[in-house]
């Protein structure tokens, strides 16, 4: 729960940058938050068909418990943090919020998590899962025309 507030703050900060036309990377650098340079696709990669939303793709810049995460195609890491038993990641892009949540939920189920709650209210998706000694929460929403996905793993 301690980590949920900082992750939520980052999501809303990202929305503020998107709405006001600011550059998120420069804002993160101003705040001394490490950013990850995303590789650009070669022409052959760009022409390749994308995988179905539930299949997921490898994610550059993932950390902690998300290193093997299957993320929605087209998603990029906005921020990833680990430590103290709690890890969190915020992704930008990747398609519709519902598809993003399905992809991350499928990855979590493959990792041994089971669903406690799966909710959709006005296009904002929230999923709570439990696995071993951890609780995983997934939040997917659209902010200023861009999908944002937030995932947090914390001890029970």
Secondary structure, 3 states (H helix, E strand, C coil): CHHHHHHHHHHHHHHHHHHHCCCHHHHHHHCCCCCCCCCCCCHHHHHCCCCCCCCCEECCCCCHHHCCCEECCCCEEEEEECCCCCEEEEEECCCCHHHHHHHHHHHHHHCCCEEEEEEEECCEEEEEEEECCEEEEEEEEEECCEEEEEEEEEEC
